[in-house]
Amino acid sequence: MTMITKSRSNATGDPSQSLQTFTLVDLQQYTYEKAYSNTASKDFHLFYVGRDDVHDILKHVLSRVSVSLYLNMFGFDDEELNDILMTKATDPRITMLITLDKSQAGGVHEKTLLNSDVAKNPTSFNTHFVIGQSATSQITHTKGFVADGKVGGEGSTNWSTTGEGTFVVAGKPGGPGYKAQNNTQSIFTDPDTVSRFTAELIAEHAAAQHAASKGPAASSSSPPATKK
């Protein structure tokens, strides 16, 4: 497993950093322009992989979770984001439901990552994570979350090196060694969308859990290595 160096945007372990006073302005530092337009929305912003630092945006929000996290992620290959989630999973004060897609969990890197999670802390993993399918036995393709009941995120971005536009060698967005897919990542704070998306993420988790329970090798309490 690659050693992860904690970055500036990752506030894990710092109790003074939270989402309780979060506004979208907190994320403008990760945009190409380092500022929003005067006409920008106060409760919705769309970020662009390859232009904005989406990797740091995700770390900024997720590392500051202190109350709850509901998340469904199709492609789950980011070791630093995984480490953030596993740290939160060990905190009894945080309510978490993490849904992952069964087909993606069989990929080489994702399978290795999830097996490592199980080996390190099987109780935390099996309590909070489920690997399954949609309610109609299709892929669970949502790529989004609601953090602390205050901040939502959704878009086309998978958690992978090129999906987020993270560094292949070194540098920054647009710099040497940087590769990125065309993807978007929205962050929003309007209460109605946050509430409705929370309900949807809970429903998707329940559906994946039901799908996982139907086969002997698909239980959410079984090691991901059994997933095909």
C-alpha positions as a Markdown table, in Angstrom:
| # | Residue | x | y | z |
|---|---|---|---|---|
| 1 | Met | 0.0 | 0.0 | 0.0 |
| 2 | Thr | 1.3 | 3.4 | -0.9 |
| 3 | Met | 2.2 | 5.7 | 2.0 |
| 4 | Ile | -0.1 | 8.7 | 2.1 |
| 5 | Thr | 1.3 | 12.1 | 3.1 |
| 6 | Lys | -1.4 | 14.2 | 4.7 |
| 7 | Ser | -2.0 | 17.4 | 2.8 |
| 8 | Arg | -3.0 | 20.9 | 3.7 |
| 9 | Ser | -6.7 | 20.4 | 2.9 |
| 10 | Asn | -6.9 | 17.3 | 5.1 |
| 11 | Ala | -8.0 | 18.4 | 8.5 |
| 12 | Thr | -8.3 | 14.8 | 10.0 |
| 13 | Gly | -7.5 | 14.9 | 13.7 |
| 14 | Asp | -8.0 | 18.6 | 14.1 |
| 15 | Pro | -11.2 | 19.1 | 16.2 |
| 16 | Ser | -11.1 | 22.9 | 15.6 |
| 17 | Gln | -11.9 | 22.2 | 12.0 |
| 18 | Ser | -15.6 | 21.3 | 11.2 |
| 19 | Leu | -18.5 | 21.9 | 8.8 |
| 20 | Gln | -20.6 | 23.7 | 11.4 |
| 21 | Thr | -19.8 | 27.1 | 9.9 |
| 22 | Phe | -19.1 | 25.9 | 6.3 |
| 23 | Thr | -19.9 | 28.1 | 3.3 |
| 24 | Leu | -19.0 | 27.5 | -0.3 |
| 25 | Val | -16.5 | 30.4 | -0.1 |
| 26 | Asp | -14.3 | 28.0 | 2.0 |
| 27 | Leu | -13.6 | 26.1 | -1.3 |
| 28 | Gln | -12.8 | 29.0 | -3.6 |
| 29 | Gln | -9.1 | 28.5 | -2.7 |
| 30 | Tyr | -9.1 | 25.3 | -4.7 |
| 31 | Thr | -10.4 | 26.9 | -7.9 |
| 32 | Tyr | -8.2 | 27.9 | -10.8 |
| 33 | Glu | -9.1 | 31.5 | -10.2 |
| 34 | Lys | -8.9 | 31.3 | -6.4 |
| 35 | Ala | -12.1 | 33.3 | -6.3 |
| 36 | Tyr | -15.7 | 33.1 | -7.3 |
| 37 | Ser | -17.6 | 35.5 | -9.5 |
| 38 | Asn | -19.7 | 38.2 | -7.8 |
| 39 | Thr | -22.8 | 36.5 | -9.3 |
| 40 | Ala | -21.9 | 33.0 | -8.0 |
| 41 | Ser | -24.6 | 31.1 | -6.2 |
| 42 | Lys | -24.4 | 31.0 | -2.4 |
| 43 | Asp | -25.6 | 27.4 | -2.1 |
| 44 | Phe | -24.3 | 25.6 | -5.3 |
| 45 | His | -21.0 | 25.5 | -7.1 |
| 46 | Leu | -19.8 | 23.3 | -9.9 |
| 47 | Phe | -16.1 | 22.4 | -10.0 |
| 48 | Tyr | -14.2 | 21.0 | -12.9 |
| 49 | Val | -11.6 | 18.2 | -12.8 |
| 50 | Gly | -8.5 | 19.4 | -14.7 |
| 51 | Arg | -9.2 | 23.0 | -13.9 |
| 52 | Asp | -10.0 | 23.0 | -10.2 |
| 53 | Asp | -8.4 | 20.9 | -7.5 |
| 54 | Val | -11.3 | 18.5 | -7.0 |
| 55 | His | -9.1 | 16.1 | -4.9 |
| 56 | Asp | -8.5 | 18.8 | -2.3 |
| 57 | Ile | -12.1 | 19.9 | -2.4 |
| 58 | Leu | -13.2 | 16.4 | -1.5 |
| 59 | Lys | -10.6 | 16.1 | 1.3 |
| 60 | His | -11.5 | 19.5 | 2.7 |
| 61 | Val | -15.2 | 18.5 | 3.1 |
| 62 | Leu | -14.9 | 14.9 | 4.1 |
| 63 | Ser | -12.0 | 15.4 | 6.6 |
| 64 | Arg | -14.1 | 17.9 | 8.5 |
| 65 | Val | -17.1 | 15.5 | 9.1 |
| 66 | Ser | -18.0 | 15.3 | 12.8 |
| 67 | Val | -21.7 | 14.4 | 12.9 |
| 68 | Ser | -22.8 | 12.2 | 10.0 |
| 69 | Leu | -21.8 | 11.0 | 6.5 |
| 70 | Tyr | -24.0 | 9.3 | 3.9 |
| 71 | Leu | -22.0 | 8.4 | 0.8 |
| 72 | Asn | -22.4 | 6.3 | -2.3 |
| 73 | Met | -19.4 | 6.0 | -4.6 |
| 74 | Phe | -19.1 | 4.0 | -7.8 |
| 75 | Gly | -15.3 | 4.1 | -8.3 |
| 76 | Phe | -13.4 | 3.9 | -5.0 |
| 77 | Asp | -9.7 | 3.9 | -5.6 |
| 78 | Asp | -8.4 | 6.9 | -3.6 |
| 79 | Glu | -6.3 | 5.8 | -0.7 |
| 80 | Glu | -6.3 | 9.2 | 1.1 |
| 81 | Leu | -10.0 | 9.6 | 0.9 |
| 82 | Asn | -10.4 | 6.0 | 2.1 |
| 83 | Asp | -8.1 | 6.7 | 5.0 |
| 84 | Ile | -10.3 | 9.7 | 6.0 |
| 85 | Leu | -13.4 | 7.5 | 5.9 |
| 86 | Met | -11.9 | 4.7 | 7.9 |
| 87 | Thr | -10.8 | 7.2 | 10.6 |
| 88 | Lys | -14.3 | 8.6 | 10.7 |
| 89 | Ala | -15.6 | 5.0 | 10.9 |
| 90 | Thr | -13.8 | 4.5 | 14.2 |
| 91 | Asp | -15.4 | 7.5 | 15.8 |
| 92 | Pro | -18.6 | 6.4 | 17.7 |
| 93 | Arg | -19.9 | 10.0 | 17.6 |
| 94 | Ile | -20.2 | 9.9 | 13.8 |
| 95 | Thr | -23.1 | 8.2 | 12.0 |
| 96 | Met | -22.0 | 6.7 | 8.7 |
| 97 | Leu | -23.5 | 4.8 | 5.8 |
| 98 | Ile | -21.1 | 4.0 | 2.9 |
| 99 | Thr | -22.3 | 2.3 | -0.2 |
| 100 | Leu | -20.0 | 0.9 | -2.8 |
| 101 | Asp | -20.7 | -0.9 | -6.1 |
| 102 | Lys | -20.2 | -4.7 | -6.3 |
| 103 | Ser | -18.7 | -4.7 | -9.8 |
| 104 | Gln | -16.2 | -2.0 | -9.0 |
| 105 | Ala | -15.2 | -3.6 | -5.7 |
| 106 | Gly | -13.8 | -6.5 | -7.8 |
| 107 | Gly | -11.2 | -4.3 | -9.5 |
| 108 | Val | -7.6 | -5.0 | -8.6 |
| 109 | His | -6.8 | -1.7 | -6.8 |
| 110 | Glu | -10.2 | -1.3 | -5.1 |
| 111 | Lys | -10.2 | -4.9 | -4.0 |
| 112 | Thr | -6.8 | -4.5 | -2.4 |
| 113 | Leu | -7.8 | -1.3 | -0.7 |
| 114 | Leu | -11.0 | -2.7 | 0.8 |
| 115 | Asn | -9.3 | -5.9 | 1.9 |
| 116 | Ser | -6.8 | -3.7 | 3.7 |
| 117 | Asp | -9.6 | -1.9 | 5.5 |
| 118 | Val | -11.1 | -5.2 | 6.6 |
| 119 | Ala | -7.8 | -6.4 | 7.9 |
| 120 | Lys | -7.2 | -3.3 | 9.9 |
| 121 | Asn | -10.6 | -2.9 | 11.4 |
| 122 | Pro | -13.2 | -5.5 | 10.4 |
| 123 | Thr | -15.8 | -4.2 | 12.9 |
| 124 | Ser | -15.7 | -0.6 | 11.7 |
| 125 | Phe | -15.7 | -1.7 | 8.0 |
| 126 | Asn | -18.6 | -4.1 | 8.4 |
| 127 | Thr | -20.6 | -1.6 | 10.5 |
| 128 | His | -20.5 | 1.2 | 8.0 |
| 129 | Phe | -19.7 | -0.1 | 4.6 |
| 130 | Val | -21.9 | -2.2 | 2.3 |
| 131 | Ile | -21.0 | -3.5 | -1.2 |
| 132 | Gly | -23.9 | -4.3 | -3.5 |
| 133 | Gln | -26.2 | -3.2 | -6.3 |
| 134 | Ser | -29.1 | -1.0 | -7.0 |
| 135 | Ala | -32.7 | -1.9 | -6.1 |
| 136 | Thr | -33.1 | -3.4 | -9.6 |
| 137 | Ser | -29.8 | -5.4 | -9.5 |
| 138 | Gln | -28.0 | -2.9 | -11.6 |
| 139 | Ile | -24.7 | -1.1 | -10.8 |
| 140 | Thr | -25.0 | 1.5 | -7.9 |
| 141 | His | -23.7 | 4.4 | -9.9 |
| 142 | Thr | -24.3 | 7.4 | -7.6 |
| 143 | Lys | -21.1 | 9.4 | -6.9 |
| 144 | Gly | -22.1 | 11.6 | -4.1 |
| 145 | Phe | -22.5 | 12.3 | -0.3 |
| 146 | Val | -24.1 | 14.4 | 2.4 |
| 147 | Ala | -21.8 | 15.5 | 5.2 |
| 148 | Asp | -23.1 | 16.5 | 8.6 |
| 149 | Gly | -26.5 | 17.2 | 7.2 |
| 150 | Lys | -25.1 | 20.5 | 5.8 |
| 151 | Val | -23.0 | 19.9 | 2.8 |
| 152 | Gly | -23.8 | 17.7 | -0.3 |
| 153 | Gly | -21.7 | 16.7 | -3.2 |
| 154 | Glu | -22.5 | 14.9 | -6.5 |
| 155 | Gly | -21.1 | 14.7 | -10.0 |
| 156 | Ser | -19.4 | 12.5 | -12.5 |
| 157 | Thr | -16.1 | 12.2 | -10.5 |
| 158 | Asn | -15.0 | 8.7 | -9.5 |
| 159 | Trp | -12.5 | 8.5 | -6.7 |
| 160 | Ser | -9.4 | 7.6 | -8.7 |
| 161 | Thr | -6.2 | 9.2 | -9.9 |
| 162 | Thr | -7.5 | 10.4 | -13.3 |
| 163 | Gly | -11.1 | 10.7 | -12.1 |
| 164 | Glu | -10.2 | 13.4 | -9.7 |
| 165 | Gly | -7.2 | 14.7 | -11.6 |
| 166 | Thr | -4.8 | 13.8 | -8.8 |
| 167 | Phe | -1.0 | 13.8 | -9.3 |
| 168 | Val | 0.6 | 11.0 | -11.3 |
| 169 | Val | 4.1 | 12.2 | -10.7 |
| 170 | Ala | 4.2 | 15.6 | -9.1 |
| 171 | Gly | 2.8 | 19.1 | -9.5 |
| 172 | Lys | -0.6 | 20.7 | -9.5 |
| 173 | Pro | -3.6 | 20.9 | -11.9 |
| 174 | Gly | -2.1 | 21.6 | -15.3 |
| 175 | Gly | 1.4 | 21.0 | -14.1 |
| 176 | Pro | 4.0 | 18.3 | -14.9 |
| 177 | Gly | 2.8 | 14.7 | -14.4 |
| 178 | Tyr | -0.9 | 15.8 | -14.1 |
| 179 | Lys | -3.5 | 13.7 | -15.9 |
| 180 | Ala | -7.3 | 14.2 | -15.6 |
| 181 | Gln | -10.5 | 13.0 | -17.1 |
| 182 | Asn | -13.3 | 15.4 | -18.0 |
| 183 | Asn | -15.4 | 15.3 | -14.8 |
| 184 | Thr | -17.4 | 17.6 | -12.7 |
| 185 | Gln | -18.0 | 17.8 | -8.9 |
| 186 | Ser | -20.8 | 19.9 | -7.4 |
| 187 | Ile | -20.9 | 21.0 | -3.8 |
| 188 | Phe | -24.2 | 22.3 | -2.5 |
| 189 | Thr | -25.7 | 23.5 | 0.8 |
| 190 | Asp | -29.4 | 24.3 | 0.1 |
| 191 | Pro | -31.4 | 22.4 | 2.8 |
| 192 | Asp | -34.0 | 20.9 | 0.6 |
| 193 | Thr | -31.5 | 19.2 | -1.8 |
| 194 | Val | -29.4 | 18.1 | 1.2 |
| 195 | Ser | -32.5 | 16.6 | 2.9 |
| 196 | Arg | -33.8 | 14.8 | -0.2 |
| 197 | Phe | -30.3 | 13.5 | -1.2 |
| 198 | Thr | -29.8 | 12.2 | 2.3 |
| 199 | Ala | -33.0 | 10.2 | 2.0 |
| 200 | Glu | -31.9 | 8.9 | -1.4 |
| 201 | Leu | -28.5 | 7.8 | -0.1 |
| 202 | Ile | -30.1 | 5.9 | 2.8 |
| 203 | Ala | -32.5 | 4.2 | 0.4 |
| 204 | Glu | -29.6 | 3.2 | -1.9 |
| 205 | His | -27.6 | 1.8 | 1.0 |
| 206 | Ala | -30.6 | -0.3 | 2.1 |
| 207 | Ala | -31.0 | -1.6 | -1.4 |
| 208 | Ala | -27.3 | -2.5 | -1.7 |
| 209 | Gln | -27.5 | -4.2 | 1.7 |
| 210 | His | -30.5 | -6.2 | 0.6 |
| 211 | Ala | -28.7 | -7.2 | -2.7 |
| 212 | Ala | -25.6 | -8.1 | -0.7 |
| 213 | Ser | -27.5 | -10.4 | 1.6 |
| 214 | Lys | -29.0 | -12.5 | -1.1 |
| 215 | Gly | -25.8 | -14.4 | -1.9 |
| 216 | Pro | -23.5 | -16.3 | 0.4 |
| 217 | Ala | -20.5 | -14.4 | -1.0 |
| 218 | Ala | -22.3 | -11.1 | -1.0 |
| 219 | Ser | -22.9 | -10.4 | 2.7 |
| 220 | Ser | -21.8 | -6.9 | 3.8 |
| 221 | Ser | -20.0 | -8.7 | 6.7 |
| 222 | Ser | -17.9 | -10.8 | 4.3 |
| 223 | Pro | -14.5 | -9.7 | 3.1 |
| 224 | Pro | -14.6 | -7.8 | -0.2 |
| 225 | Ala | -12.2 | -10.4 | -1.6 |
| 226 | Thr | -15.2 | -12.7 | -2.1 |
| 227 | Lys | -16.9 | -10.1 | -4.4 |
| 228 | Lys | -16.9 | -10.8 | -8.1 |
